[in-house]
Structure formats: structure tokens, C-alpha cells
Amino acid sequence: MSPSRKLSKQEIQEKIQEIFSSNPSPKQIKKIKKLAMSKNIKLGNLRKKFCKKCYSFFNTENSEIKIKKPYRIIKCRKCGYLSRWKIRWL
């Protein structure tokens, strides 16, 4: 990708899905988040898949999940940050 070429919203969304389908590095996640914010693209549920502080991708080795009603608390083992997400009951 050359720096002079501008990407459309659709191309950026495809790139985001492609990167999150594999196990992305913190550097890639930071780059994708910045790109999404520049084009005003919402990440939706993808926001919950990485740490907001150190940008590490959550998996079984580097995160702990606790359920305390009405929240799901995810602790990053790399930096210790706690992500709290409200659980929506149907």
C-alpha cells in the first residue's frame, strides 16, 4: 500500500476483518484503531477483543474473564488493566 493512495471505507472494513481473523500484534491493533477513527468506522464487538491500554489481543494465555452480574470483567495479564463490559440480558 503506497502512502499516497486513499482507501475507501469498504476497503478499510475489509482490512480490519482480515487482520482480526488472525492473531494480530499490538502494533497492528493500534494501527487499525487509528485508521478506523480517521474514517469514523465503528469497531463494534471487535473493541472487546483487545486491551484498551496495551493493545494486546485477548486469548486464553493473556487474559482472565470473570462474570459478576451485570458485568463481564476481563483482566489483561500483560498490563493488569480491567475492562468492564455490561452484559445485556434478553
Biopython code that builds the backbone (N, CA, C, O; Angstrom):
import numpy as np
from Bio.PDB.StructureBuilder import StructureBuilder

atoms = [
    (1, "MET", "N", (0.847, -1.182, 0.000)),
    (1, "MET", "CA", (0.000, 0.000, 0.000)),
    (1, "MET", "C", (0.883, 1.231, 0.000)),
    (1, "MET", "O", (1.704, 1.405, 0.900)),
    (2, "SER", "N", (0.726, 2.082, -0.990)),
    (2, "SER", "CA", (1.511, 3.309, -1.042)),
    (2, "SER", "C", (0.849, 4.377, -0.183)),
    (2, "SER", "O", (-0.376, 4.395, -0.060)),
    (3, "PRO", "N", (1.643, 5.276, 0.419)),
    (3, "PRO", "CA", (1.069, 6.290, 1.311)),
    (3, "PRO", "C", (0.178, 7.299, 0.603)),
    (3, "PRO", "O", (-0.667, 7.924, 1.244)),
    (4, "SER", "N", (0.349, 7.477, -0.723)),
    (4, "SER", "CA", (-0.454, 8.462, -1.441)),
    (4, "SER", "C", (-1.844, 7.944, -1.796)),
    (4, "SER", "O", (-2.745, 8.731, -2.088)),
    (5, "ARG", "N", (-2.024, 6.616, -1.771)),
    (5, "ARG", "CA", (-3.309, 6.029, -2.144)),
    (5, "ARG", "C", (-4.284, 6.108, -0.971)),
    (5, "ARG", "O", (-3.960, 5.700, 0.144)),
    (6, "LYS", "N", (-5.472, 6.633, -1.232)),
    (6, "LYS", "CA", (-6.502, 6.725, -0.198)),
    (6, "LYS", "C", (-7.388, 5.493, -0.264)),
    (6, "LYS", "O", (-7.756, 5.027, -1.343)),
    (7, "LEU", "N", (-7.725, 4.969, 0.922)),
    (7, "LEU", "CA", (-8.580, 3.791, 0.993)),
    (7, "LEU", "C", (-10.028, 4.204, 1.232)),
    (7, "LEU", "O", (-10.291, 5.176, 1.940)),
    (8, "SER", "N", (-10.954, 3.475, 0.648)),
    (8, "SER", "CA", (-12.373, 3.745, 0.879)),
    (8, "SER", "C", (-12.793, 3.082, 2.188)),
    (8, "SER", "O", (-12.065, 2.251, 2.729)),
    (9, "LYS", "N", (-13.967, 3.451, 2.692)),
    (9, "LYS", "CA", (-14.477, 2.861, 3.933)),
    (9, "LYS", "C", (-14.631, 1.352, 3.806)),
    (9, "LYS", "O", (-14.311, 0.611, 4.735)),
    (10, "GLN", "N", (-15.120, 0.899, 2.659)),
    (10, "GLN", "CA", (-15.327, -0.536, 2.434)),
    (10, "GLN", "C", (-13.997, -1.286, 2.472)),
    (10, "GLN", "O", (-13.905, -2.358, 3.071)),
    (11, "GLU", "N", (-12.967, -0.727, 1.835)),
    (11, "GLU", "CA", (-11.652, -1.363, 1.827)),
    (11, "GLU", "C", (-11.070, -1.430, 3.241)),
    (11, "GLU", "O", (-10.441, -2.421, 3.609)),
    (12, "ILE", "N", (-11.279, -0.385, 4.021)),
    (12, "ILE", "CA", (-10.777, -0.351, 5.397)),
    (12, "ILE", "C", (-11.498, -1.390, 6.242)),
    (12, "ILE", "O", (-10.862, -2.082, 7.037)),
    (13, "GLN", "N", (-12.825, -1.515, 6.086)),
    (13, "GLN", "CA", (-13.581, -2.515, 6.842)),
    (13, "GLN", "C", (-13.119, -3.930, 6.500)),
    (13, "GLN", "O", (-13.026, -4.781, 7.385)),
    (14, "GLU", "N", (-12.833, -4.185, 5.237)),
    (14, "GLU", "CA", (-12.330, -5.495, 4.826)),
    (14, "GLU", "C", (-10.960, -5.770, 5.443)),
    (14, "GLU", "O", (-10.679, -6.885, 5.884)),
    (15, "LYS", "N", (-10.114, -4.743, 5.468)),
    (15, "LYS", "CA", (-8.778, -4.880, 6.049)),
    (15, "LYS", "C", (-8.862, -5.154, 7.554)),
    (15, "LYS", "O", (-8.099, -5.962, 8.083)),
    (16, "ILE", "N", (-9.783, -4.484, 8.235)),
    (16, "ILE", "CA", (-9.981, -4.686, 9.673)),
    (16, "ILE", "C", (-10.398, -6.135, 9.942)),
    (16, "ILE", "O", (-9.840, -6.784, 10.826)),
    (17, "GLN", "N", (-11.368, -6.642, 9.190)),
    (17, "GLN", "CA", (-11.831, -8.025, 9.358)),
    (17, "GLN", "C", (-10.706, -9.021, 9.070)),
    (17, "GLN", "O", (-10.569, -10.030, 9.763)),
    (18, "GLU", "N", (-9.911, -8.733, 8.051)),
    (18, "GLU", "CA", (-8.808, -9.616, 7.682)),
    (18, "GLU", "C", (-7.761, -9.698, 8.802)),
    (18, "GLU", "O", (-7.283, -10.786, 9.122)),
    (19, "ILE", "N", (-7.409, -8.567, 9.389)),
    (19, "ILE", "CA", (-6.402, -8.542, 10.443)),
    (19, "ILE", "C", (-6.924, -9.204, 11.711)),
    (19, "ILE", "O", (-6.179, -9.936, 12.364)),
    (20, "PHE", "N", (-8.190, -8.968, 12.081)),
    (20, "PHE", "CA", (-8.737, -9.566, 13.291)),
    (20, "PHE", "C", (-9.046, -11.056, 13.132)),
    (20, "PHE", "O", (-9.275, -11.737, 14.132)),
    (21, "SER", "N", (-9.059, -11.584, 11.897)),
    (21, "SER", "CA", (-9.300, -13.011, 11.709)),
    (21, "SER", "C", (-8.093, -13.837, 12.165)),
    (21, "SER", "O", (-8.238, -14.992, 12.566)),
    (22, "SER", "N", (-6.899, -13.234, 12.099)),
    (22, "SER", "CA", (-5.709, -13.915, 12.619)),
    (22, "SER", "C", (-5.423, -13.366, 14.022)),
    (22, "SER", "O", (-6.254, -12.654, 14.587)),
    (23, "ASN", "N", (-4.274, -13.687, 14.576)),
    (23, "ASN", "CA", (-3.904, -13.206, 15.901)),
    (23, "ASN", "C", (-3.034, -11.952, 15.727)),
    (23, "ASN", "O", (-1.820, -12.074, 15.567)),
    (24, "PRO", "N", (-3.631, -10.744, 15.755)),
    (24, "PRO", "CA", (-2.872, -9.527, 15.456)),
    (24, "PRO", "C", (-1.940, -9.110, 16.594)),
    (24, "PRO", "O", (-2.191, -9.407, 17.762)),
    (25, "SER", "N", (-0.871, -8.422, 16.232)),
    (25, "SER", "CA", (0.066, -7.896, 17.221)),
    (25, "SER", "C", (-0.476, -6.569, 17.759)),
    (25, "SER", "O", (-1.335, -5.955, 17.126)),
    (26, "PRO", "N", (0.016, -6.117, 18.921)),
    (26, "PRO", "CA", (-0.432, -4.818, 19.452)),
    (26, "PRO", "C", (-0.186, -3.664, 18.484)),
    (26, "PRO", "O", (-0.969, -2.715, 18.429)),
    (27, "LYS", "N", (0.903, -3.748, 17.724)),
    (27, "LYS", "CA", (1.212, -2.698, 16.754)),
    (27, "LYS", "C", (0.147, -2.638, 15.656)),
    (27, "LYS", "O", (-0.269, -1.554, 15.247)),
    (28, "GLN", "N", (-0.292, -3.816, 15.178)),
    (28, "GLN", "CA", (-1.331, -3.881, 14.148)),
    (28, "GLN", "C", (-2.662, -3.362, 14.686)),
    (28, "GLN", "O", (-3.379, -2.649, 13.984)),
    (29, "ILE", "N", (-2.994, -3.714, 15.924)),
    (29, "ILE", "CA", (-4.262, -3.281, 16.524)),
    (29, "ILE", "C", (-4.289, -1.766, 16.665)),
    (29, "ILE", "O", (-5.301, -1.128, 16.374)),
    (30, "LYS", "N", (-3.173, -1.189, 17.113)),
    (30, "LYS", "CA", (-3.089, 0.264, 17.271)),
    (30, "LYS", "C", (-3.263, 0.960, 15.915)),
    (30, "LYS", "O", (-3.949, 1.977, 15.811)),
    (31, "LYS", "N", (-2.633, 0.400, 14.886)),
    (31, "LYS", "CA", (-2.726, 0.963, 13.536)),
    (31, "LYS", "C", (-4.164, 0.897, 13.010)),
    (31, "LYS", "O", (-4.657, 1.865, 12.431)),
    (32, "ILE", "N", (-4.840, -0.249, 13.212)),
    (32, "ILE", "CA", (-6.216, -0.435, 12.756)),
    (32, "ILE", "C", (-7.156, 0.517, 13.488)),
    (32, "ILE", "O", (-8.048, 1.104, 12.877)),
    (33, "LYS", "N", (-6.954, 0.671, 14.809)),
    (33, "LYS", "CA", (-7.816, 1.558, 15.581)),
    (33, "LYS", "C", (-7.682, 3.002, 15.094)),
    (33, "LYS", "O", (-8.678, 3.715, 14.969)),
    (34, "LYS", "N", (-6.464, 3.422, 14.826)),
    (34, "LYS", "CA", (-6.218, 4.783, 14.334)),
    (34, "LYS", "C", (-6.856, 4.975, 12.953)),
    (34, "LYS", "O", (-7.448, 6.019, 12.677)),
    (35, "LEU", "N", (-6.733, 3.969, 12.098)),
    (35, "LEU", "CA", (-7.318, 4.024, 10.761)),
    (35, "LEU", "C", (-8.848, 4.099, 10.832)),
    (35, "LEU", "O", (-9.474, 4.863, 10.098)),
    (36, "ALA", "N", (-9.438, 3.298, 11.722)),
    (36, "ALA", "CA", (-10.902, 3.295, 11.881)),
    (36, "ALA", "C", (-11.391, 4.642, 12.409)),
    (36, "ALA", "O", (-12.420, 5.148, 11.961)),
    (37, "MET", "N", (-10.666, 5.220, 13.350)),
    (37, "MET", "CA", (-11.069, 6.520, 13.894)),
    (37, "MET", "C", (-10.954, 7.620, 12.851)),
    (37, "MET", "O", (-11.755, 8.555, 12.852)),
    (38, "SER", "N", (-9.959, 7.523, 11.949)),
    (38, "SER", "CA", (-9.785, 8.560, 10.931)),
    (38, "SER", "C", (-10.938, 8.568, 9.928)),
    (38, "SER", "O", (-11.303, 9.625, 9.412)),
    (39, "LYS", "N", (-11.514, 7.391, 9.648)),
    (39, "LYS", "CA", (-12.626, 7.291, 8.694)),
    (39, "LYS", "C", (-13.980, 7.185, 9.386)),
    (39, "LYS", "O", (-14.999, 6.994, 8.723)),
    (40, "ASN", "N", (-14.002, 7.308, 10.726)),
    (40, "ASN", "CA", (-15.229, 7.241, 11.514)),
    (40, "ASN", "C", (-15.951, 5.906, 11.313)),
    (40, "ASN", "O", (-17.159, 5.858, 11.082)),
    (41, "ILE", "N", (-15.172, 4.826, 11.408)),
    (41, "ILE", "CA", (-15.711, 3.475, 11.298)),
    (41, "ILE", "C", (-15.790, 2.887, 12.700)),
    (41, "ILE", "O", (-14.810, 2.917, 13.445)),
    (42, "LYS", "N", (-16.960, 2.349, 13.062)),
    (42, "LYS", "CA", (-17.128, 1.753, 14.386)),
    (42, "LYS", "C", (-16.595, 0.328, 14.378)),
    (42, "LYS", "O", (-16.869, -0.446, 13.461)),
    (43, "LEU", "N", (-15.832, -0.006, 15.409)),
    (43, "LEU", "CA", (-15.284, -1.355, 15.517)),
    (43, "LEU", "C", (-16.288, -2.342, 16.088)),
    (43, "LEU", "O", (-16.132, -3.550, 15.911)),
    (44, "GLY", "N", (-17.314, -1.851, 16.767)),
    (44, "GLY", "CA", (-18.362, -2.723, 17.294)),
    (44, "GLY", "C", (-17.832, -3.713, 18.312)),
    (44, "GLY", "O", (-17.150, -3.324, 19.260)),
    (45, "ASN", "N", (-18.135, -4.984, 18.128)),
    (45, "ASN", "CA", (-17.708, -6.027, 19.061)),
    (45, "ASN", "C", (-16.212, -6.300, 19.005)),
    (45, "ASN", "O", (-15.678, -6.944, 19.908)),
    (46, "LEU", "N", (-15.530, -5.834, 17.982)),
    (46, "LEU", "CA", (-14.081, -6.023, 17.905)),
    (46, "LEU", "C", (-13.362, -5.239, 19.006)),
    (46, "LEU", "O", (-12.239, -5.582, 19.375)),
    (47, "ARG", "N", (-13.999, -4.194, 19.530)),
    (47, "ARG", "CA", (-13.396, -3.414, 20.630)),
    (47, "ARG", "C", (-13.161, -4.270, 21.858)),
    (47, "ARG", "O", (-12.234, -4.021, 22.629)),
    (48, "LYS", "N", (-14.002, -5.281, 22.042)),
    (48, "LYS", "CA", (-13.935, -6.120, 23.236)),
    (48, "LYS", "C", (-12.864, -7.203, 23.136)),
    (48, "LYS", "O", (-12.646, -7.946, 24.093)),
    (49, "LYS", "N", (-12.194, -7.299, 21.990)),
    (49, "LYS", "CA", (-11.231, -8.366, 21.775)),
    (49, "LYS", "C", (-9.791, -7.969, 22.047)),
    (49, "LYS", "O", (-8.889, -8.789, 21.877)),
    (50, "PHE", "N", (-9.551, -6.715, 22.471)),
    (50, "PHE", "CA", (-8.184, -6.306, 22.787)),
    (50, "PHE", "C", (-8.185, -5.338, 23.967)),
    (50, "PHE", "O", (-9.194, -4.704, 24.277)),
    (51, "CYS", "N", (-7.023, -5.244, 24.617)),
    (51, "CYS", "CA", (-6.856, -4.378, 25.785)),
    (51, "CYS", "C", (-6.794, -2.924, 25.332)),
    (51, "CYS", "O", (-6.097, -2.601, 24.370)),
    (52, "LYS", "N", (-7.519, -2.049, 26.020)),
    (52, "LYS", "CA", (-7.533, -0.634, 25.658)),
    (52, "LYS", "C", (-6.224, 0.073, 26.008)),
    (52, "LYS", "O", (-5.896, 1.111, 25.433)),
    (53, "LYS", "N", (-5.482, -0.500, 26.955)),
    (53, "LYS", "CA", (-4.265, 0.157, 27.428)),
    (53, "LYS", "C", (-3.026, -0.278, 26.640)),
    (53, "LYS", "O", (-2.275, 0.566, 26.149)),
    (54, "CYS", "N", (-2.810, -1.602, 26.518)),
    (54, "CYS", "CA", (-1.575, -2.073, 25.863)),
    (54, "CYS", "C", (-1.831, -2.660, 24.470)),
    (54, "CYS", "O", (-0.886, -3.066, 23.794)),
    (55, "TYR", "N", (-3.093, -2.709, 24.034)),
    (55, "TYR", "CA", (-3.497, -3.179, 22.700)),
    (55, "TYR", "C", (-3.160, -4.653, 22.442)),
    (55, "TYR", "O", (-3.039, -5.052, 21.284)),
    (56, "SER", "N", (-3.008, -5.465, 23.482)),
    (56, "SER", "CA", (-2.750, -6.891, 23.257)),
    (56, "SER", "C", (-4.075, -7.601, 22.981)),
    (56, "SER", "O", (-5.096, -7.297, 23.597)),
    (57, "PHE", "N", (-4.040, -8.545, 22.053)),
    (57, "PHE", "CA", (-5.222, -9.306, 21.644)),
    (57, "PHE", "C", (-5.538, -10.319, 22.729)),
    (57, "PHE", "O", (-4.662, -11.088, 23.127)),
    (58, "PHE", "N", (-6.783, -10.337, 23.221)),
    (58, "PHE", "CA", (-7.155, -11.247, 24.293)),
    (58, "PHE", "C", (-7.257, -12.679, 23.786)),
    (58, "PHE", "O", (-7.905, -12.949, 22.775)),
    (59, "ASN", "N", (-6.606, -13.591, 24.502)),
    (59, "ASN", "CA", (-6.776, -15.022, 24.290)),
    (59, "ASN", "C", (-6.647, -15.696, 25.645)),
    (59, "ASN", "O", (-6.553, -15.002, 26.657)),
    (60, "THR", "N", (-6.639, -17.007, 25.702)),
    (60, "THR", "CA", (-6.644, -17.712, 26.981)),
    (60, "THR", "C", (-5.350, -17.535, 27.769)),
    (60, "THR", "O", (-5.357, -17.676, 28.991)),
    (61, "GLU", "N", (-4.243, -17.229, 27.100)),
    (61, "GLU", "CA", (-2.969, -17.102, 27.787)),
    (61, "GLU", "C", (-2.776, -15.748, 28.457)),
    (61, "GLU", "O", (-2.117, -15.672, 29.494)),
    (62, "ASN", "N", (-3.333, -14.676, 27.893)),
    (62, "ASN", "CA", (-3.026, -13.359, 28.440)),
    (62, "ASN", "C", (-4.242, -12.605, 28.981)),
    (62, "ASN", "O", (-4.214, -11.377, 29.068)),
    (63, "SER", "N", (-5.308, -13.324, 29.345)),
    (63, "SER", "CA", (-6.477, -12.642, 29.905)),
    (63, "SER", "C", (-7.233, -13.557, 30.856)),
    (63, "SER", "O", (-7.204, -14.780, 30.724)),
    (64, "GLU", "N", (-7.911, -12.936, 31.818)),
    (64, "GLU", "CA", (-8.791, -13.650, 32.742)),
    (64, "GLU", "C", (-10.175, -13.044, 32.616)),
    (64, "GLU", "O", (-10.317, -11.825, 32.519)),
    (65, "ILE", "N", (-11.195, -13.888, 32.618)),
    (65, "ILE", "CA", (-12.563, -13.399, 32.496)),
    (65, "ILE", "C", (-13.338, -13.788, 33.745)),
    (65, "ILE", "O", (-13.326, -14.944, 34.167)),
    (66, "LYS", "N", (-14.016, -12.799, 34.331)),
    (66, "LYS", "CA", (-14.890, -13.045, 35.474)),
    (66, "LYS", "C", (-16.264, -12.493, 35.133)),
    (66, "LYS", "O", (-16.383, -11.459, 34.475)),
    (67, "ILE", "N", (-17.284, -13.180, 35.579)),
    (67, "ILE", "CA", (-18.650, -12.704, 35.404)),
    (67, "ILE", "C", (-19.172, -12.310, 36.777)),
    (67, "ILE", "O", (-19.329, -13.156, 37.657)),
    (68, "LYS", "N", (-19.439, -11.033, 36.952)),
    (68, "LYS", "CA", (-20.083, -10.525, 38.161)),
    (68, "LYS", "C", (-21.253, -9.699, 37.661)),
    (68, "LYS", "O", (-21.078, -8.632, 37.074)),
    (69, "LYS", "N", (-22.449, -10.214, 37.906)),
    (69, "LYS", "CA", (-23.632, -9.549, 37.362)),
    (69, "LYS", "C", (-23.641, -8.089, 37.768)),
    (69, "LYS", "O", (-23.362, -7.800, 38.932)),
    (70, "PRO", "N", (-23.935, -7.176, 36.907)),
    (70, "PRO", "CA", (-24.272, -7.281, 35.485)),
    (70, "PRO", "C", (-23.072, -7.037, 34.564)),
    (70, "PRO", "O", (-23.264, -6.570, 33.442)),
    (71, "TYR", "N", (-21.833, -7.338, 35.001)),
    (71, "TYR", "CA", (-20.649, -7.037, 34.194)),
    (71, "TYR", "C", (-19.829, -8.279, 33.875)),
    (71, "TYR", "O", (-19.804, -9.247, 34.635)),
    (72, "ARG", "N", (-19.160, -8.223, 32.730)),
    (72, "ARG", "CA", (-18.121, -9.184, 32.388)),
    (72, "ARG", "C", (-16.813, -8.427, 32.538)),
    (72, "ARG", "O", (-16.603, -7.411, 31.876)),
    (73, "ILE", "N", (-15.947, -8.906, 33.389)),
    (73, "ILE", "CA", (-14.692, -8.221, 33.692)),
    (73, "ILE", "C", (-13.556, -9.023, 33.074)),
    (73, "ILE", "O", (-13.384, -10.205, 33.368)),
    (74, "ILE", "N", (-12.779, -8.363, 32.210)),
    (74, "ILE", "CA", (-11.651, -9.014, 31.557)),
    (74, "ILE", "C", (-10.380, -8.345, 32.059)),
    (74, "ILE", "O", (-10.206, -7.135, 31.912)),
    (75, "LYS", "N", (-9.490, -9.141, 32.653)),
    (75, "LYS", "CA", (-8.228, -8.619, 33.167)),
    (75, "LYS", "C", (-7.100, -8.999, 32.216)),
    (75, "LYS", "O", (-6.916, -10.172, 31.891)),
    (76, "CYS", "N", (-6.352, -8.001, 31.778)),
    (76, "CYS", "CA", (-5.201, -8.226, 30.912)),
    (76, "CYS", "C", (-4.031, -8.655, 31.797)),
    (76, "CYS", "O", (-3.697, -7.964, 32.759)),
    (77, "ARG", "N", (-3.416, -9.777, 31.483)),
    (77, "ARG", "CA", (-2.284, -10.262, 32.283)),
    (77, "ARG", "C", (-0.988, -9.544, 31.955)),
    (77, "ARG", "O", (-0.031, -9.624, 32.726)),
    (78, "LYS", "N", (-0.934, -8.845, 30.833)),
    (78, "LYS", "CA", (0.295, -8.123, 30.473)),
    (78, "LYS", "C", (0.427, -6.810, 31.242)),
    (78, "LYS", "O", (1.491, -6.502, 31.778)),
    (79, "CYS", "N", (-0.662, -6.038, 31.292)),
    (79, "CYS", "CA", (-0.581, -4.720, 31.939)),
    (79, "CYS", "C", (-1.449, -4.612, 33.186)),
    (79, "CYS", "O", (-1.280, -3.674, 33.966)),
    (80, "GLY", "N", (-2.376, -5.550, 33.396)),
    (80, "GLY", "CA", (-3.225, -5.530, 34.580)),
    (80, "GLY", "C", (-4.482, -4.690, 34.442)),
    (80, "GLY", "O", (-5.206, -4.509, 35.421)),
    (81, "TYR", "N", (-4.759, -4.177, 33.260)),
    (81, "TYR", "CA", (-5.939, -3.329, 33.043)),
    (81, "TYR", "C", (-7.211, -4.162, 33.118)),
    (81, "TYR", "O", (-7.249, -5.291, 32.630)),
    (82, "LEU", "N", (-8.252, -3.603, 33.730)),
    (82, "LEU", "CA", (-9.549, -4.271, 33.828)),
    (82, "LEU", "C", (-10.525, -3.633, 32.844)),
    (82, "LEU", "O", (-10.784, -2.431, 32.906)),
    (83, "SER", "N", (-11.055, -4.434, 31.947)),
    (83, "SER", "CA", (-12.096, -3.980, 31.026)),
    (83, "SER", "C", (-13.427, -4.463, 31.567)),
    (83, "SER", "O", (-13.596, -5.655, 31.827)),
    (84, "ARG", "N", (-14.360, -3.565, 31.737)),
    (84, "ARG", "CA", (-15.684, -3.931, 32.240)),
    (84, "ARG", "C", (-16.709, -3.698, 31.140)),
    (84, "ARG", "O", (-16.841, -2.590, 30.622)),
    (85, "TRP", "N", (-17.421, -4.741, 30.797)),
    (85, "TRP", "CA", (-18.445, -4.665, 29.771)),
    (85, "TRP", "C", (-19.768, -5.117, 30.367)),
    (85, "TRP", "O", (-19.856, -6.182, 30.978)),
    (86, "LYS", "N", (-20.785, -4.307, 30.185)),
    (86, "LYS", "CA", (-22.105, -4.647, 30.705)),
    (86, "LYS", "C", (-22.698, -5.784, 29.898)),
    (86, "LYS", "O", (-22.662, -5.769, 28.668)),
    (87, "ILE", "N", (-23.244, -6.772, 30.595)),
    (87, "ILE", "CA", (-23.869, -7.910, 29.938)),
    (87, "ILE", "C", (-25.320, -7.543, 29.651)),
    (87, "ILE", "O", (-26.046, -7.093, 30.537)),
    (88, "ARG", "N", (-25.727, -7.738, 28.419)),
    (88, "ARG", "CA", (-27.104, -7.455, 28.039)),
    (88, "ARG", "C", (-27.904, -8.739, 28.115)),
    (88, "ARG", "O", (-27.630, -9.701, 27.398)),
    (89, "TRP", "N", (-28.887, -8.744, 28.983)),
    (89, "TRP", "CA", (-29.754, -9.902, 29.140)),
    (89, "TRP", "C", (-30.983, -9.722, 28.273)),
    (89, "TRP", "O", (-31.577, -8.643, 28.253)),
    (90, "LEU", "N", (-31.364, -10.743, 27.574)),
    (90, "LEU", "CA", (-32.535, -10.642, 26.688)),
    (90, "LEU", "C", (-33.782, -11.139, 27.367)),
    (90, "LEU", "O", (-34.858, -11.126, 26.768)),
]
sb = StructureBuilder()
sb.init_structure("model")
sb.init_model(0)
sb.init_chain("A")
sb.init_seg("    ")
for serial, (resi, resn, name, xyz) in enumerate(atoms, 1):
    if name == "N":
        sb.init_residue(resn, " ", resi, " ")
    sb.init_atom(name, np.array(xyz, "f"), 0.0, 1.0, " ", f" {name:<3s}", serial, name[0])
structure = sb.get_structure()
